[in-house]
Amino acid sequence: MGDIAARIESKLQKAFTPTTLTVTDDSHLHAGHAGARPGGQSHFTVDIAASRFDGLNRVARHRLVNEALAEELAGPVHALVIRARGSTE
Protein backbone atom coordinates (compact mmCIF):
# COMPACT_ATOMS: atom_id res chain seq x y z
CA MET A 1 0.00 0.00 0.00
CA GLY A 2 1.34 3.42 -0.95
CA ASP A 3 1.81 6.32 1.42
CA ILE A 4 -1.31 8.17 0.32
CA ALA A 5 -3.51 5.06 0.49
CA ALA A 6 -2.19 4.38 3.99
CA ARG A 7 -2.98 7.98 5.00
CA ILE A 8 -6.51 7.66 3.61
CA GLU A 9 -7.04 4.40 5.49
CA SER A 10 -5.67 5.82 8.73
CA LYS A 11 -7.84 8.94 8.59
CA LEU A 12 -11.00 6.98 7.79
CA GLN A 13 -10.29 4.47 10.57
CA LYS A 14 -9.88 7.32 13.04
CA ALA A 15 -12.92 9.29 11.84
CA PHE A 16 -15.44 6.45 11.49
CA THR A 17 -14.20 3.26 13.21
CA PRO A 18 -15.61 1.30 10.27
CA THR A 19 -16.74 -2.31 10.35
CA THR A 20 -15.22 -2.71 6.88
CA LEU A 21 -12.78 -0.53 4.98
CA THR A 22 -10.97 -1.11 1.72
CA VAL A 23 -8.84 1.52 0.00
CA THR A 24 -7.87 0.66 -3.58
CA ASP A 25 -5.35 2.60 -5.66
CA ASP A 26 -6.88 2.80 -9.15
CA SER A 27 -4.19 5.11 -10.55
CA HIS A 28 -2.90 2.55 -13.04
CA LEU A 29 -6.29 2.67 -14.78
CA HIS A 30 -5.87 6.39 -15.41
CA ALA A 31 -2.26 6.58 -16.62
CA GLY A 32 -1.96 9.33 -19.22
CA HIS A 33 -5.25 10.96 -18.25
CA ALA A 34 -5.74 14.35 -16.62
CA GLY A 35 -4.73 14.39 -12.99
CA ALA A 36 -2.65 11.22 -13.23
CA ARG A 37 0.80 11.54 -11.72
CA PRO A 38 3.85 9.61 -12.91
CA GLY A 39 4.18 7.84 -9.56
CA GLY A 40 0.47 7.00 -9.31
CA GLN A 41 -1.40 7.42 -6.03
CA SER A 42 -3.83 9.91 -7.53
CA HIS A 43 -7.05 7.90 -8.11
CA PHE A 44 -8.65 5.82 -5.34
CA THR A 45 -11.76 3.85 -4.47
CA VAL A 46 -12.92 3.75 -0.85
CA ASP A 47 -15.37 1.06 0.23
CA ILE A 48 -16.46 1.75 3.81
CA ALA A 49 -19.22 0.63 6.16
CA ALA A 50 -19.70 2.35 9.51
CA SER A 51 -22.46 3.00 12.01
CA ARG A 52 -21.81 6.75 11.58
CA PHE A 53 -23.51 6.44 8.17
CA ASP A 54 -26.67 4.79 9.53
CA GLY A 55 -29.73 6.80 8.54
CA LEU A 56 -27.80 9.13 6.23
CA ASN A 57 -28.38 9.43 2.51
CA ARG A 58 -25.58 8.92 -0.01
CA VAL A 59 -24.79 12.63 -0.35
CA ALA A 60 -24.42 13.08 3.42
CA ARG A 61 -22.17 10.00 3.64
CA HIS A 62 -19.96 11.29 0.82
CA ARG A 63 -19.71 14.71 2.46
CA LEU A 64 -18.46 13.13 5.69
CA VAL A 65 -15.81 11.14 3.84
CA ASN A 66 -14.77 14.21 1.82
CA GLU A 67 -14.45 16.24 5.04
CA ALA A 68 -12.27 13.57 6.64
CA LEU A 69 -10.02 13.53 3.56
CA ALA A 70 -10.04 17.26 2.77
CA GLU A 71 -6.25 17.56 2.91
CA GLU A 72 -5.71 14.68 0.47
CA LEU A 73 -8.45 15.89 -1.89
CA ALA A 74 -6.85 19.34 -1.97
CA GLY A 75 -3.48 17.89 -2.93
CA PRO A 76 -2.35 14.52 -4.15
CA VAL A 77 -5.75 12.84 -4.73
CA HIS A 78 -7.27 13.72 -8.09
CA ALA A 79 -10.27 11.38 -7.98
CA LEU A 80 -12.05 9.42 -5.26
CA VAL A 81 -14.82 6.88 -5.73
CA ILE A 82 -16.76 6.48 -2.48
CA ARG A 83 -18.91 3.49 -1.63
CA ALA A 84 -20.21 4.28 1.86
CA ARG A 85 -22.76 2.13 3.68
CA GLY A 86 -24.28 2.07 7.11
CA SER A 87 -23.42 -0.75 9.49
CA THR A 88 -26.61 -2.69 8.77
CA GLU A 89 -26.51 -2.52 4.96
C-alpha positions as CSV (number, residue, x, y, z in Angstrom):
1,M,0.0,0.0,0.0
2,G,1.3,3.4,-1.0
3,D,1.8,6.3,1.4
4,I,-1.3,8.2,0.3
5,A,-3.5,5.1,0.5
6,A,-2.2,4.4,4.0
7,R,-3.0,8.0,5.0
8,I,-6.5,7.7,3.6
9,E,-7.0,4.4,5.5
10,S,-5.7,5.8,8.7
11,K,-7.8,8.9,8.6
12,L,-11.0,7.0,7.8
13,Q,-10.3,4.5,10.6
14,K,-9.9,7.3,13.0
15,A,-12.9,9.3,11.8
16,F,-15.4,6.5,11.5
17,T,-14.2,3.3,13.2
18,P,-15.6,1.3,10.3
19,T,-16.7,-2.3,10.3
20,T,-15.2,-2.7,6.9
21,L,-12.8,-0.5,5.0
22,T,-11.0,-1.1,1.7
23,V,-8.8,1.5,0.0
24,T,-7.9,0.7,-3.6
25,D,-5.3,2.6,-5.7
26,D,-6.9,2.8,-9.2
27,S,-4.2,5.1,-10.6
28,H,-2.9,2.5,-13.0
29,L,-6.3,2.7,-14.8
30,H,-5.9,6.4,-15.4
31,A,-2.3,6.6,-16.6
32,G,-2.0,9.3,-19.2
33,H,-5.3,11.0,-18.2
34,A,-5.7,14.4,-16.6
35,G,-4.7,14.4,-13.0
36,A,-2.6,11.2,-13.2
37,R,0.8,11.5,-11.7
38,P,3.8,9.6,-12.9
39,G,4.2,7.8,-9.6
40,G,0.5,7.0,-9.3
41,Q,-1.4,7.4,-6.0
42,S,-3.8,9.9,-7.5
43,H,-7.0,7.9,-8.1
44,F,-8.7,5.8,-5.3
45,T,-11.8,3.9,-4.5
46,V,-12.9,3.7,-0.8
47,D,-15.4,1.1,0.2
48,I,-16.5,1.7,3.8
49,A,-19.2,0.6,6.2
50,A,-19.7,2.4,9.5
51,S,-22.5,3.0,12.0
52,R,-21.8,6.7,11.6
53,F,-23.5,6.4,8.2
54,D,-26.7,4.8,9.5
55,G,-29.7,6.8,8.5
56,L,-27.8,9.1,6.2
57,N,-28.4,9.4,2.5
58,R,-25.6,8.9,0.0
59,V,-24.8,12.6,-0.4
60,A,-24.4,13.1,3.4
61,R,-22.2,10.0,3.6
62,H,-20.0,11.3,0.8
63,R,-19.7,14.7,2.5
64,L,-18.5,13.1,5.7
65,V,-15.8,11.1,3.8
66,N,-14.8,14.2,1.8
67,E,-14.4,16.2,5.0
68,A,-12.3,13.6,6.6
69,L,-10.0,13.5,3.6
70,A,-10.0,17.3,2.8
71,E,-6.2,17.6,2.9
72,E,-5.7,14.7,0.5
73,L,-8.4,15.9,-1.9
74,A,-6.8,19.3,-2.0
75,G,-3.5,17.9,-2.9
76,P,-2.4,14.5,-4.2
77,V,-5.7,12.8,-4.7
78,H,-7.3,13.7,-8.1
79,A,-10.3,11.4,-8.0
80,L,-12.1,9.4,-5.3
81,V,-14.8,6.9,-5.7
82,I,-16.8,6.5,-2.5
83,R,-18.9,3.5,-1.6
84,A,-20.2,4.3,1.9
85,R,-22.8,2.1,3.7
86,G,-24.3,2.1,7.1
87,S,-23.4,-0.8,9.5
88,T,-26.6,-2.7,8.8
89,E,-26.5,-2.5,5.0
